[in-house]
Amino acid sequence: MVGYRLYFMDRFSGHIDHRREFGADSDAAAIAIAEGWSEGNPMELWQGDRKLKRWEEQPLIPLPAQE
């Protein structure tokens, strides 16, 4: 099992708000776990010095569907 760090970023300042450390069997498994913890703010997933993925913030107000 490999250790990963998920950083939750403040949507306005861009600074790290908090982080969560966890283990997973693969990068794909770590990404799936991290997606389940999404709060709508930007996040970055790291394993050691490798950034695996960044999620951008979700809109505060859902945009209407366009046809």
N, CA and C atoms as an extended XYZ file, in Angstrom:
201
Properties=species:S:1:pos:R:3:atomname:S:1:resname:S:1:resid:I:1 pbc="F F F"
N         0.851       -1.172        0.000 N   MET     1
C         0.000        0.000        0.000 CA  MET     1
C         0.902        1.243        0.000 C   MET     1
N         0.535        2.205       -0.822 N   VAL     2
C         1.321        3.418       -1.008 CA  VAL     2
C         0.610        4.578       -0.315 C   VAL     2
N         1.380        5.518        0.234 N   GLY     3
C         0.810        6.677        0.906 CA  GLY     3
C         0.540        7.832       -0.050 C   GLY     3
N        -0.601        8.478        0.110 N   TYR     4
C        -1.021        9.607       -0.711 CA  TYR     4
C        -1.443       10.759        0.196 C   TYR     4
N        -1.359       11.981       -0.352 N   ARG     5
C        -1.825       13.178        0.352 CA  ARG     5
C        -2.806       13.917       -0.554 C   ARG     5
N        -3.965       14.225       -0.002 N   LEU     6
C        -4.973       14.986       -0.733 CA  LEU     6
C        -5.075       16.355       -0.067 C   LEU     6
N        -4.750       17.384       -0.839 N   TYR     7
C        -4.812       18.757       -0.335 CA  TYR     7
C        -6.122       19.396       -0.774 C   TYR     7
N        -6.844       19.945        0.186 N   PHE     8
C        -8.074       20.677       -0.076 CA  PHE     8
C        -7.705       22.158       -0.081 C   PHE     8
N        -7.965       22.836       -1.190 N   MET     9
C        -7.555       24.228       -1.371 CA  MET     9
C        -8.736       25.170       -1.103 C   MET     9
N        -8.423       26.359       -0.605 N   ASP    10
C        -9.433       27.394       -0.448 CA  ASP    10
C        -9.784       27.940       -1.834 C   ASP    10
N       -11.062       27.995       -2.174 N   ARG    11
C       -11.455       28.400       -3.518 CA  ARG    11
C       -11.148       29.858       -3.823 C   ARG    11
N       -11.019       30.688       -2.805 N   PHE    12
C       -10.798       32.109       -3.046 CA  PHE    12
C        -9.323       32.497       -2.985 C   PHE    12
N        -8.594       31.984       -2.009 N   SER    13
C        -7.185       32.361       -1.869 CA  SER    13
C        -6.255       31.429       -2.640 C   SER    13
N        -6.693       30.182       -2.874 N   GLY    14
C        -5.835       29.202       -3.536 CA  GLY    14
C        -4.863       28.516       -2.589 C   GLY    14
N        -4.857       28.908       -1.321 N   HIS    15
C        -3.965       28.300       -0.337 CA  HIS    15
C        -4.549       26.988        0.182 C   HIS    15
N        -3.672       26.158        0.740 N   ILE    16
C        -4.119       24.895        1.319 CA  ILE    16
C        -4.962       25.175        2.548 C   ILE    16
N        -6.161       24.590        2.571 N   ASP    17
C        -7.060       24.715        3.714 CA  ASP    17
C        -6.793       23.581        4.707 C   ASP    17
N        -6.738       22.364        4.217 N   HIS    18
C        -6.393       21.204        5.037 CA  HIS    18
C        -5.979       20.061        4.114 C   HIS    18
N        -5.458       18.986        4.704 N   ARG    19
C        -5.055       17.836        3.904 CA  ARG    19
C        -5.494       16.553        4.587 C   ARG    19
N        -5.542       15.513        3.781 N   ARG    20
C        -5.890       14.183        4.285 CA  ARG    20
C        -4.858       13.212        3.734 C   ARG    20
N        -4.266       12.409        4.596 N   GLU    21
C        -3.305       11.385        4.187 CA  GLU    21
C        -3.998       10.029        4.250 C   GLU    21
N        -3.721        9.198        3.229 N   PHE    22
C        -4.369        7.889        3.176 CA  PHE    22
C        -3.531        6.941        2.342 C   PHE    22
N        -3.844        5.669        2.429 N   GLY    23
C        -3.161        4.657        1.651 CA  GLY    23
C        -4.072        4.095        0.580 C   GLY    23
N        -3.472        3.666       -0.531 N   ALA    24
C        -4.214        3.030       -1.619 CA  ALA    24
C        -3.283        2.075       -2.348 C   ALA    24
N        -3.856        1.107       -3.043 N   ASP    25
C        -3.077        0.091       -3.737 CA  ASP    25
C        -2.517        0.565       -5.071 C   ASP    25
N        -3.098        1.649       -5.639 N   SER    26
C        -2.628        2.142       -6.936 CA  SER    26
C        -3.024        3.610       -7.093 C   SER    26
N        -2.434        4.265       -8.095 N   ASP    27
C        -2.813        5.649       -8.383 CA  ASP    27
C        -4.288        5.745       -8.733 C   ASP    27
N        -4.781        4.802       -9.541 N   ALA    28
C        -6.195        4.821       -9.940 CA  ALA    28
C        -7.109        4.681       -8.721 C   ALA    28
N        -6.748        3.820       -7.798 N   ALA    29
C        -7.547        3.646       -6.588 CA  ALA    29
C        -7.506        4.918       -5.745 C   ALA    29
N        -6.344        5.563       -5.651 N   ALA    30
C        -6.219        6.801       -4.876 CA  ALA    30
C        -7.073        7.913       -5.483 C   ALA    30
N        -7.096        8.005       -6.807 N   ILE    31
C        -7.915        9.020       -7.470 CA  ILE    31
C        -9.396        8.772       -7.184 C   ILE    31
N        -9.821        7.528       -7.245 N   ALA    32
C       -11.225        7.195       -6.962 CA  ALA    32
C       -11.590        7.543       -5.517 C   ALA    32
N       -10.713        7.243       -4.581 N   ILE    33
C       -10.962        7.570       -3.170 CA  ILE    33
C       -11.065        9.083       -3.010 C   ILE    33
N       -10.121        9.820       -3.598 N   ALA    34
C       -10.094       11.280       -3.473 CA  ALA    34
C       -11.358       11.909       -4.052 C   ALA    34
N       -11.837       11.412       -5.185 N   GLU    35
C       -13.047       11.961       -5.789 CA  GLU    35
C       -14.243       11.822       -4.856 C   GLU    35
N       -14.262       10.778       -4.048 N   GLY    36
C       -15.344       10.586       -3.086 CA  GLY    36
C       -15.323       11.597       -1.950 C   GLY    36
N       -14.198       12.254       -1.726 N   TRP    37
C       -14.072       13.241       -0.656 CA  TRP    37
C       -14.232       14.676       -1.158 C   TRP    37
N       -14.569       14.842       -2.418 N   SER    38
C       -14.681       16.185       -2.983 CA  SER    38
C       -15.752       16.999       -2.264 C   SER    38
N       -15.396       18.250       -1.953 N   GLU    39
C       -16.325       19.184       -1.317 CA  GLU    39
C       -16.703       20.311       -2.274 C   GLU    39
N       -16.268       20.207       -3.530 N   GLY    40
C       -16.541       21.241       -4.514 CA  GLY    40
C       -15.447       22.281       -4.643 C   GLY    40
N       -14.495       22.276       -3.712 N   ASN    41
C       -13.359       23.191       -3.770 CA  ASN    41
C       -12.225       22.533       -4.544 C   ASN    41
N       -11.227       23.314       -4.971 N   PRO    42
C       -10.083       22.703       -5.659 CA  PRO    42
C        -9.368       21.709       -4.738 C   PRO    42
N        -8.835       20.652       -5.346 N   MET    43
C        -8.071       19.647       -4.610 CA  MET    43
C        -6.868       19.256       -5.443 C   MET    43
N        -5.799       18.814       -4.769 N   GLU    44
C        -4.634       18.249       -5.434 CA  GLU    44
C        -4.271       16.948       -4.746 C   GLU    44
N        -4.008       15.925       -5.539 N   LEU    45
C        -3.605       14.617       -5.027 CA  LEU    45
C        -2.127       14.397       -5.334 C   LEU    45
N        -1.363       14.075       -4.293 N   TRP    46
C         0.080       13.863       -4.415 CA  TRP    46
C         0.452       12.497       -3.856 C   TRP    46
N         1.490       11.919       -4.484 N   GLN    47
C         2.135       10.717       -3.956 CA  GLN    47
C         3.617       11.049       -3.968 C   GLN    47
N         4.185       11.251       -2.792 N   GLY    48
C         5.572       11.700       -2.707 CA  GLY    48
C         5.690       13.072       -3.355 C   GLY    48
N         6.611       13.212       -4.313 N   ASP    49
C         6.769       14.499       -4.996 CA  ASP    49
C         6.069       14.532       -6.354 C   ASP    49
N         5.175       13.566       -6.593 N   ARG    50
C         4.409       13.515       -7.851 CA  ARG    50
C         2.995       14.040       -7.643 C   ARG    50
N         2.615       15.048       -8.416 N   LYS    51
C         1.218       15.501       -8.399 CA  LYS    51
C         0.466       14.638       -9.396 C   LYS    51
N        -0.515       13.885       -8.883 N   LEU    52
C        -1.260       12.966       -9.739 CA  LEU    52
C        -2.435       13.640      -10.432 C   LEU    52
N        -3.126       14.518       -9.712 N   LYS    53
C        -4.314       15.128      -10.301 CA  LYS    53
C        -4.680       16.379       -9.530 C   LYS    53
N        -5.271       17.335      -10.263 N   ARG    54
C        -5.844       18.530       -9.658 CA  ARG    54
C        -7.287       18.626      -10.101 C   ARG    54
N        -8.160       18.881       -9.151 N   TRP    55
C        -9.561       19.124       -9.432 CA  TRP    55
C        -9.814       20.612       -9.228 C   TRP    55
N       -10.462       21.239      -10.170 N   GLU    56
C       -10.816       22.653      -10.054 CA  GLU    56
C       -12.121       22.773       -9.269 C   GLU    56
N       -12.395       23.984       -8.787 N   GLU    57
C       -13.603       24.179       -7.993 CA  GLU    57
C       -14.849       24.036       -8.863 C   GLU    57
N       -15.922       23.624       -8.212 N   GLN    58
C       -17.227       23.552       -8.852 CA  GLN    58
C       -17.925       24.898       -8.660 C   GLN    58
N       -18.760       25.330       -9.581 N   PRO    59
C       -19.458       26.603       -9.413 CA  PRO    59
C       -20.288       26.615       -8.128 C   PRO    59
N       -20.334       27.767       -7.466 N   LEU    60
C       -21.150       27.883       -6.253 CA  LEU    60
C       -22.631       27.781       -6.569 C   LEU    60
N       -23.027       28.299       -7.723 N   ILE    61
C       -24.410       28.237       -8.186 CA  ILE    61
C       -24.397       27.431       -9.481 C   ILE    61
N       -25.158       26.342       -9.538 N   PRO    62
C       -25.162       25.556      -10.775 CA  PRO    62
C       -25.597       26.412      -11.964 C   PRO    62
N       -24.877       26.266      -13.055 N   LEU    63
C       -25.222       27.002      -14.268 CA  LEU    63
C       -26.397       26.315      -14.969 C   LEU    63
N       -27.293       27.110      -15.591 N   PRO    64
C       -28.431       26.479      -16.303 CA  PRO    64
C       -27.932       25.709      -17.509 C   PRO    64
N       -28.657       24.668      -17.841 N   ALA    65
C       -28.298       23.841      -18.998 CA  ALA    65
C       -28.478       24.657      -20.265 C   ALA    65
N       -27.532       24.510      -21.172 N   GLN    66
C       -27.619       25.196      -22.463 CA  GLN    66
C       -28.057       24.208      -23.528 C   GLN    66
N       -28.892       24.668      -24.410 N   GLU    67
C       -29.381       23.793      -25.488 CA  GLU    67
C       -28.609       24.016      -26.751 C   GLU    67
